């Protein structure tokens, strides 16, 4: 009976070892197949610059940031400390600073959050201004920016506060959606 028990014990250990080895091998093979995962980060960039150009090589916008993580399953990218420079068709520059941004896909909308500053310097007849808000969407394909949150706009002409805005960078028009309060400086 002792011999049968010893043989059974050795066979049980061999069986457990074989099952463990197969399980570990299966997990290794599963990882090698690289199936898309909702939470898997497939690349990470540190202190980066990305540029989008048109067919003629003209830069339409570029993004720099502290960190970028790209999610394999969704194709979305999380950008930390983004700084966006966008140019309109006539060459006007608009810069956007935020604490964080999430971009949907390769050229998808960019949802910016945290303290956001949009700055447009003086350009020909177009005045300089600084716009601040908390959440904003930038669409690099249509060159539009918008927000549903409170905004403050400061320029040489005065101060404007409102709730929500939308604009196309190729136009010289900023639409404030509601609760507009303005304080203008008199013309000299």
C-alpha positions as CSV (number, residue, x, y, z in Angstrom):
1,X,0.0,0.0,0.0
2,X,2.9,2.4,0.7
3,X,4.3,1.8,-2.8
4,X,0.9,2.6,-4.3
5,X,0.6,5.9,-2.3
6,X,4.1,6.9,-3.3
7,X,3.4,6.3,-7.0
8,X,0.1,8.2,-6.7
9,X,1.9,11.1,-5.0
10,X,4.6,11.3,-7.7
11,X,2.0,11.1,-10.5
12,X,-0.1,13.9,-8.8
13,X,3.0,16.1,-8.6
14,X,3.9,15.4,-12.3
15,X,0.3,16.1,-13.3
16,X,0.2,19.4,-11.4
17,X,3.5,20.4,-12.9
18,X,2.3,19.6,-16.4
19,X,-0.9,21.6,-15.9
20,X,1.0,24.6,-14.5
21,X,3.5,24.5,-17.4
22,X,0.6,24.3,-20.0
23,X,-1.2,27.2,-18.3
24,X,2.0,29.4,-18.3
25,X,2.7,28.5,-21.9
26,X,-0.9,29.4,-22.9
27,X,-0.6,32.8,-21.3
28,X,2.7,33.5,-23.1
29,X,1.2,32.5,-26.4
30,X,-1.9,34.6,-25.7
31,X,0.4,37.7,-25.1
32,X,2.3,37.0,-28.2
33,X,-0.8,37.1,-30.4
34,X,-1.1,40.8,-29.4
35,X,-4.9,40.9,-29.6
36,X,-6.2,44.5,-29.1
37,X,-7.1,45.2,-25.5
38,X,-9.2,48.1,-24.1
39,X,-6.6,48.9,-21.5
40,X,-3.3,48.0,-23.2
41,X,-1.0,50.9,-24.0
42,X,0.9,50.1,-27.1
43,X,3.3,53.1,-27.0
44,X,4.3,55.9,-24.8
45,X,6.1,59.1,-25.7
46,X,8.0,61.5,-23.4
47,X,8.7,65.2,-24.3
48,X,7.4,64.8,-27.8
49,X,6.3,66.9,-30.8
50,X,3.8,65.7,-33.4
51,X,2.9,67.6,-36.6
52,X,0.0,67.2,-39.0
53,X,0.7,68.4,-42.5
54,X,-1.5,68.6,-45.6
55,X,-0.6,67.1,-49.0
56,X,1.6,70.1,-49.9
57,X,3.7,69.7,-46.7
58,X,2.1,72.8,-45.0
59,X,1.8,72.3,-41.2
60,X,-1.8,72.7,-40.1
61,X,-1.2,72.1,-36.4
62,X,1.4,70.6,-34.1
63,X,1.2,69.3,-30.6
64,X,4.0,69.2,-28.0
65,X,3.6,67.7,-24.6
66,X,5.1,66.2,-21.5
67,X,3.8,62.6,-22.0
68,X,1.6,60.8,-24.5
69,X,0.1,57.3,-24.0
70,X,-1.6,55.5,-26.9
71,X,-4.4,53.0,-26.1
72,X,-4.2,50.0,-28.5
73,X,-7.9,49.0,-28.3
74,X,-9.5,52.4,-28.7
75,X,-6.9,54.2,-30.8
76,X,-7.2,57.2,-28.4
77,X,-4.2,59.1,-27.0
78,X,-3.9,60.7,-23.6
79,X,-1.7,63.8,-23.7
80,X,-0.3,65.4,-20.5
81,X,0.6,69.1,-20.5
82,X,-0.4,69.6,-24.2
83,X,0.6,72.7,-26.1
84,X,-1.2,73.0,-29.5
85,X,-0.2,75.4,-32.3
86,X,-2.9,75.7,-35.0
87,X,-2.7,77.9,-38.1
88,X,-5.7,79.2,-40.0
89,X,-5.8,79.2,-43.8
90,X,-4.6,82.9,-43.8
91,X,-1.6,82.1,-41.6
92,X,-3.0,83.3,-38.2
93,X,-1.6,81.4,-35.3
94,X,-3.6,80.2,-32.2
95,X,-1.9,78.4,-29.3
96,X,-3.7,76.3,-26.8
97,X,-2.3,75.2,-23.4
98,X,-4.1,72.7,-21.1
99,X,-3.4,70.2,-18.3
100,X,-4.6,67.2,-20.2
101,X,-6.0,66.2,-23.5
102,X,-7.6,63.0,-25.0
103,X,-7.5,62.6,-28.8
104,X,-9.9,60.2,-30.4
105,X,-8.0,58.3,-33.1
106,X,-5.3,59.6,-35.4
107,X,-6.9,63.0,-36.4
108,X,-9.9,62.9,-34.2
109,X,-11.3,65.5,-31.8
110,X,-9.1,66.6,-29.0
111,X,-10.9,67.0,-25.6
112,X,-8.9,69.3,-23.5
113,X,-9.4,69.7,-19.7
114,X,-8.0,71.5,-16.7
115,X,-7.0,75.1,-16.9
116,X,-7.1,75.9,-20.6
117,X,-5.6,79.1,-22.2
118,X,-6.2,80.0,-25.8
119,X,-3.9,82.7,-27.1
120,X,-4.1,84.5,-30.4
121,X,-1.4,87.1,-31.1
122,X,-1.9,90.3,-33.1
123,X,-2.0,89.4,-36.8
124,X,-2.6,92.1,-39.5
125,X,-6.0,93.6,-38.7
126,X,-7.0,90.8,-36.3
127,X,-6.6,91.7,-32.6
128,X,-4.7,89.9,-29.9
129,X,-6.7,88.0,-27.2
130,X,-6.5,85.5,-24.4
131,X,-9.4,83.1,-23.7
132,X,-9.5,80.9,-20.6
133,X,-11.9,78.0,-19.8
134,X,-11.9,74.6,-18.1
135,X,-13.0,72.1,-20.7
136,X,-12.8,72.5,-24.5
137,X,-12.9,70.5,-27.7
138,X,-10.5,71.1,-30.6
139,X,-11.3,69.5,-34.0
140,X,-8.1,69.6,-36.0
141,X,-9.8,68.5,-39.2
142,X,-12.4,71.4,-39.3
143,X,-10.1,73.8,-37.3
144,X,-12.9,74.5,-34.8
145,X,-12.7,75.0,-31.0
146,X,-15.7,75.0,-28.7
147,X,-16.7,74.7,-25.0
148,X,-19.9,74.6,-23.0
149,X,-18.1,75.9,-19.8
150,X,-17.7,79.5,-18.6
151,X,-15.1,81.5,-20.5
152,X,-13.2,84.7,-20.0
153,X,-11.8,86.6,-22.9
154,X,-9.4,89.5,-22.5
155,X,-8.2,91.7,-25.3
156,X,-7.1,95.3,-25.8
157,X,-10.7,96.2,-26.5
158,X,-11.9,95.0,-23.1
159,X,-13.1,92.0,-21.1
160,X,-15.8,89.5,-21.9
161,X,-17.3,86.7,-19.8
162,X,-19.9,84.1,-20.9
163,X,-20.9,80.5,-20.9
164,X,-19.9,78.4,-23.9
165,X,-18.4,79.4,-27.2
166,X,-17.6,78.1,-30.6
167,X,-15.4,79.3,-33.4
168,X,-13.7,78.3,-36.6
169,X,-10.0,79.3,-36.7
170,X,-10.4,80.2,-40.4
171,X,-13.0,82.8,-39.5
172,X,-12.6,86.0,-37.4
173,X,-15.8,85.3,-35.4
174,X,-16.2,84.0,-31.9
175,X,-19.7,83.0,-30.9
176,X,-20.5,83.2,-27.2
177,X,-23.5,81.0,-26.5
178,X,-25.1,82.5,-23.3
179,X,-24.8,84.7,-20.2
180,X,-22.6,87.3,-21.9
181,X,-21.2,90.1,-19.8
182,X,-18.8,92.6,-21.5
183,X,-16.8,95.5,-20.4
184,X,-15.3,97.5,-23.3
185,X,-12.6,100.1,-23.2
186,X,-13.4,103.4,-25.0
187,X,-11.7,104.0,-28.3
188,X,-8.9,106.6,-28.2
